[in-house]
Amino acid sequence: MLDRPDEHQEIRDAVRALCRQFPDAYFRAIDAQRAYPEVFVDALIGAGWLSAMIPEAYGGSGLGLTAASVIMEEINRCGGNSGAVHGQMYNMGTLLRHGSRAQKEKYLPAIAAGKLRLQSMAVTEPSTGTDTTRIRTTAVRKDGRYLVNGQKVWISRVQHSDLMILLARTTPLAEAPEKSEGLSIFVVDLHDAVGNGLSVQPIANMVNHETNELFFDNLEVPAENLIGEEGQGFRYLLDGLNAERTLIAAECIGDGYWFIERASRYASERIVFDRPIGMNQGVQFPIAEAFIEIEAANLMRFKACALFDTQQPCGAQANMAKYLAAKASWEAANVCLQTHGGFGFANEYDIERKFRETRLYQVAPISTNLIFSYVAEHLLGLPRSF
Ligand SMILES: Cc1cc2nc3c(=O)[nH]c(=O)nc-3n(C[C@H](O)[C@H](O)[C@H](O)COP(=O)(O)OP(=O)(O)OC[C@H]3O[C@@H](n4cnc5c(N)ncnc54)[C@H](O)[C@@H]3O)c2cc1C
């Protein structure tokens, strides 16, 4: 069951072949050094996997979110962590759907050729948290450019990206017709920005995930870097957020299968009281339960992917897929750790590393409570709770 072929087998086999060159020990060492998996990322770029969603006309493979999600799933399933690279997949959707022709011509061929990376998206702010429409970072238009001031927190991969999608308020909240209007998104050239109005302060954290605090002090962004229409950025961003949630659901599915495979193998091999521990129902049932939940979450993940790829609304499915998959992978992680007893805590088994990595997805990119509140309000018609 864990290795049954499906319609994405060609992609799976190819990504697995690449990942085989980067065994557990590689990712373990990167984690221990709190380093970025540069050689692995270069290999992914070289093989064209990170330009999967770029149309062929711009040098990519022209694949959809479903295929992109399979690539991310396989990296995690092979023991790696797609968190190092998934930004390029979900940011790509924003640029493809809402970027101008000139922006696509400027950036996409260079990204496809591996000369530029679009790995960062800056939304979260320290003072407003999940209440995104109240962000305080402003972009004020002046003489063919925008002046950006404010602060962001937890922004991933800034030190390993060339470009960043930035959300900022262009109309003060009090003057905006709706709180979700008056927000705009920009593509920021990080090489131009850092040291010229943008400063970057790394945040050490529980997982080896490169995150940063960003300080904007009159950063100049050329007006042509505005994506789409001024004031409509929040709407554009939602596409990117739905893609992000769906991709992360797929990564959690990959983690989940990794944990189930490791737990099943160990439970079959570890002999205690003269028999494999997996002969005990108290050991095998939790593994079976975790597997069932991964399988169920996977259905919602593919549903969200299919809706996104056919340009249909997918907010509900993307949120539910992310909730189900993050919960299932976390339960599988817990079961895998428990099955390994004390050995699960030893770094060399990689379980504690993957355990930390998959725990993140109950909080980021959206916390579980906020998904419940979305479902309660938007699907069930319950009164808004905040
Ligand atoms: C490793 C990492 C990488 C990240 N990368 C990025 C990135 O690249 N770009 C980016 O923009 N952001 C990024 N984030 C930020 C992430 O998206 C946020 O941390 C997440 O959305 C939660 O927001 P917050 O931390 O501000 O929590 P808060 O909004 O402060 O919420 C704290 C807790 O309170 C709960 N809560 C808040 N309001 C309510 C309510 N009304 N009802 C019920 N519960 C509520 C939340 O569910 C949460 O559990 C990253 C975070 C981490 C940890």
PDBQT file of the ligand as one rigid body, heavy atoms in Angstrom, charges set to zero:
ROOT
HETATM    1  C1  LIG A 401       9.039  28.624  10.702  1.00  0.00    +0.000 C 
HETATM    2  C2  LIG A 401       8.036  29.660  10.253  1.00  0.00    +0.000 A 
HETATM    3  C3  LIG A 401       8.082  30.114   8.950  1.00  0.00    +0.000 A 
HETATM    4  C4  LIG A 401       7.193  31.116   8.537  1.00  0.00    +0.000 A 
HETATM    5  N1  LIG A 401       7.301  31.642   7.275  1.00  0.00    +0.000 NA
HETATM    6  C5  LIG A 401       6.546  32.712   6.922  1.00  0.00    +0.000 A 
HETATM    7  C6  LIG A 401       6.741  33.364   5.657  1.00  0.00    +0.000 A 
HETATM    8  O1  LIG A 401       7.592  32.973   4.845  1.00  0.00    +0.000 OA
HETATM    9  N2  LIG A 401       5.984  34.453   5.358  1.00  0.00    +0.000 N 
HETATM   10  C7  LIG A 401       5.051  34.943   6.224  1.00  0.00    +0.000 A 
HETATM   11  O2  LIG A 401       4.405  35.926   5.893  1.00  0.00    +0.000 OA
HETATM   12  N3  LIG A 401       4.835  34.339   7.437  1.00  0.00    +0.000 NA
HETATM   13  C8  LIG A 401       5.552  33.255   7.803  1.00  0.00    +0.000 A 
HETATM   14  N4  LIG A 401       5.369  32.641   9.015  1.00  0.00    +0.000 N 
HETATM   15  C9  LIG A 401       4.367  33.184   9.927  1.00  0.00    +0.000 C 
HETATM   16  C10 LIG A 401       3.158  32.262  10.092  1.00  0.00    +0.000 C 
HETATM   17  O3  LIG A 401       2.381  32.318   8.931  1.00  0.00    +0.000 OA
HETATM   18  C11 LIG A 401       2.434  32.704  11.357  1.00  0.00    +0.000 C 
HETATM   19  O4  LIG A 401       3.268  32.396  12.464  1.00  0.00    +0.000 OA
HETATM   20  C12 LIG A 401       1.112  32.041  11.497  1.00  0.00    +0.000 C 
HETATM   21  O5  LIG A 401       0.238  32.468  10.482  1.00  0.00    +0.000 OA
HETATM   22  C13 LIG A 401       0.476  32.371  12.846  1.00  0.00    +0.000 C 
HETATM   23  O6  LIG A 401       0.496  33.750  13.062  1.00  0.00    +0.000 OA
HETATM   24  P1  LIG A 401       1.127  34.349  14.406  1.00  0.00    +0.000 P 
HETATM   25  O7  LIG A 401       2.398  33.629  14.688  1.00  0.00    +0.000 OA
HETATM   26  O8  LIG A 401       1.168  35.814  14.296  1.00  0.00    +0.000 OA
HETATM   27  O9  LIG A 401       0.073  33.902  15.509  1.00  0.00    +0.000 OA
HETATM   28  P2  LIG A 401      -1.072  34.791  16.151  1.00  0.00    +0.000 P 
HETATM   29  O10 LIG A 401      -1.952  35.380  15.088  1.00  0.00    +0.000 OA
HETATM   30  O11 LIG A 401      -0.465  35.707  17.146  1.00  0.00    +0.000 OA
HETATM   31  O12 LIG A 401      -1.903  33.663  16.928  1.00  0.00    +0.000 OA
HETATM   32  C14 LIG A 401      -1.354  32.966  18.072  1.00  0.00    +0.000 C 
HETATM   33  C15 LIG A 401      -2.291  31.832  18.447  1.00  0.00    +0.000 C 
HETATM   34  O13 LIG A 401      -3.574  32.356  18.761  1.00  0.00    +0.000 OA
HETATM   35  C16 LIG A 401      -4.567  31.756  17.947  1.00  0.00    +0.000 C 
HETATM   36  N5  LIG A 401      -5.564  32.766  17.572  1.00  0.00    +0.000 N 
HETATM   37  C17 LIG A 401      -5.351  34.050  17.152  1.00  0.00    +0.000 A 
HETATM   38  N6  LIG A 401      -6.526  34.668  16.919  1.00  0.00    +0.000 NA
HETATM   39  C18 LIG A 401      -7.505  33.755  17.173  1.00  0.00    +0.000 A 
HETATM   40  C19 LIG A 401      -8.926  33.786  17.098  1.00  0.00    +0.000 A 
HETATM   41  N7  LIG A 401      -9.573  34.890  16.710  1.00  0.00    +0.000 N 
HETATM   42  N8  LIG A 401      -9.606  32.657  17.427  1.00  0.00    +0.000 NA
HETATM   43  C20 LIG A 401      -8.942  31.549  17.836  1.00  0.00    +0.000 A 
HETATM   44  N9  LIG A 401      -7.598  31.462  17.927  1.00  0.00    +0.000 NA
HETATM   45  C21 LIG A 401      -6.889  32.547  17.592  1.00  0.00    +0.000 A 
HETATM   46  C22 LIG A 401      -3.853  31.231  16.707  1.00  0.00    +0.000 C 
HETATM   47  O14 LIG A 401      -4.556  30.127  16.160  1.00  0.00    +0.000 OA
HETATM   48  C23 LIG A 401      -2.490  30.849  17.280  1.00  0.00    +0.000 C 
HETATM   49  O15 LIG A 401      -2.536  29.521  17.757  1.00  0.00    +0.000 OA
HETATM   50  C24 LIG A 401       6.219  31.620   9.439  1.00  0.00    +0.000 A 
HETATM   51  C25 LIG A 401       6.158  31.126  10.755  1.00  0.00    +0.000 A 
HETATM   52  C26 LIG A 401       7.067  30.169  11.168  1.00  0.00    +0.000 A 
HETATM   53  C27 LIG A 401       7.001  29.691  12.595  1.00  0.00    +0.000 C 
ENDROOT
TORSDOF 0
